[in-house]
Amino acid sequence: MKKTLVLYCLFLGIVSSSFSQSSFQVKVSGSGPAILLIPGLASSGEVWNETIAELSKTNECHVLTLAGFAGQPAIDLSAGFLPKMKVDIAEYLEEINKPVTLIGHSLGGFLSLQLANEYPSLISKAVIIDSYPFYSAGMNPAATAEMMVPMAKQTKTMLLNASNEDFEKQQEAGMSMMTATQSRVPQLVDWSMKSDRATFAEVLYELMTTDYRSNLATLNTPTLVLGAWYSAKDYGLTAESVKANFQLQYKFASNVQVEMAPTAYHFIMWDNPEWFMAQIQNFLK
């Protein structure tokens, strides 16, 4: 039924159509080779608006907003968020019924990595934006999933127990380090405040304790990794040192290219838009 609805909308030439299922909302626009874009933690699919404005000129773009984020209804988390989301997105990719390029930011990048590795017949290429196969090792290269469990539990508890006022203050402080485009910070905070707190906390816990690095030994899908470093330049990090960390985390994968954004923070598509789009367009070609 969902596939029929998508095809019907595209047949009619509708520029933008949308429908929902329990795990995510999808908005479809443009025509041509298919691209599926997955946003990061607490972000709306609107994070891709400028990207879609360009890509939809030549591509059929499927933009997701994941359950529990930016006003989307939450799902049952008893079986975990990442496993459920991965399977449901894979089912949607099957319904598109042609090879798809994945573009994922942060959490969306982690999901894109899993999908590209585990469902290679559905995916032609993958673009991973500032995301590691093991989130915690991005902060501490010596981290293991087991050693991160106590800290992840503590972080989850703190998030769940924080008042709305305290959570908003945390997000305001944190988001100013996520994008150099400070005019975007209020939008990011708003999306966080509209997100389901239990989903937010659970996803962060799962990312902190999931080490996917060794799984990449079977990844053959052509993959472009776009990394950011500039927000940490005052703490002694350089583009070279951060790139080396990315390359270390992706060392088991074949056919992976790592490029570092010049001056972007975490939201590369906002902070270095021309560089970002050039990387995407060249990779798609």
Secondary structure, DSSP 8 states (H G I E B T S, - for coil): -HHHHHHHHHHTT-SEEEEEETTEEEEEE--SSEEEEE--TT--GGGGHHHHHHHTTTSEEEEEEETTSTT------TT-HHHHHHHHHHHHHHHH-S-EEEEEETHHHHHHHHHHHH-GGGEEEEEEES--SSHHHHH-TT--HHHHHHHHHHHHHHHHHS-HHHHHHHHHHHHTTT-S-GGGHHHHHHHHHTS-HHHHHHHHHHHHT---TGGGGG--S-EEEEE--GGGGGGT--HHHHHHHHHHHTTT-SSEEEEE-SS--S-HHHHSHHHHHHHHHHHH-
